[in-house]
């Protein structure tokens, strides 16, 4: 079953997309939560997320990733950059844009 796809494209970029199987947000959020844990991401200073997500899925991603990374940034195609959404690092402020 592929409800949602998560691929670490580089050490700091997580590509996300909806899977080929249909599912409710309840099913997909549980799937994403388990998938993130199973990926055993090493954590680090920064993770950038690129791809479509429903609001419930985005919340699960943010919650899981902010415990592993100091900064979580999400791609915004309107500005072709990653917007810092969570920061525990004084070098990055929420709202900062990291060029793509």
N, C-alpha and C positions, 0 to 999 in steps of 0.2 A: 504494500500500500504506500502510495506517495502522495500524502496530503500537502506537503510543503517541502521545498528544497533549500538546504543550507550548505554552502560550499565556502571553505576558507580559500579565497583566491590568492591571497598573499598573507604574510604574517599579521597585517593590520587591516585587511579588507574581507568582510563577510558578505558574500553574494546570497541574496534570498529571493525566492519566487514561489508562487503557488504551484502545487504539484498537479499531476495528471488526474488524480482521483478527487471527486467532489467531497466536501465535508462542511460541517457547521463550524462556526468559530469555536464552540466548545471542544469539538474534536481536534481542530487544528491547533489550538493553543496547547492542549495536552501533548500533542505530537511534537510541537516545537520545543516545549519545555524538556521533554525527554531527549530529543535530538541534540539540544545544546549540551545537556549533561553528558550524553554519550560521546560527543565530539572531544571531550577532555581538552578543551582549549587551555593553553598554558597561561593565558593572561598576559598582562603587560601594561604599557603606558597608554596605548590608543587602539581602539577598534572602530573601523568605519563600516557602516551598513549600507548596502546598495541593493535596491530592488523593492518590489511592491509588498505591502503588508497591510492587513486590516488593523484597525486600532487595537483590538484585543491582542493580536499577534505582536504588534509593535511593543505593547506593554510587557509581554512575556520576554521578548528579546532584550528590552532595556533592563528589566529586573535581573535577568540572569547575567547579562554582560557587565553591568555596573559593579558586580561583585568580583569580577575578574580583571577589569581594565580600569585605569584611572580616568579615561576619557572615552565617551561614546559619542560618535558623530554619525549623522544620517544624511545620505545623499539627497540633494534637492535639485532636480533637473532644471528648474527655472533659473537657477543661478550657476549651474554647472559646478557645484561645490558641495562639500560636506558641512552641515551645520552642527556645531557642538551642542548636544542636547543634555549631556550629563558631564560634569567635570569635578574631579577631586584633585586636580592638578592646577596650581596657581598660574602655570604658563598658558592655560586655556580657560577662556570664560564661556559660559553658556551664551550662545548666539554668535560666537566666532565662526568664521567660514574658513575651511581648509580647502584650498584649490584641488580640483580633481586631477 
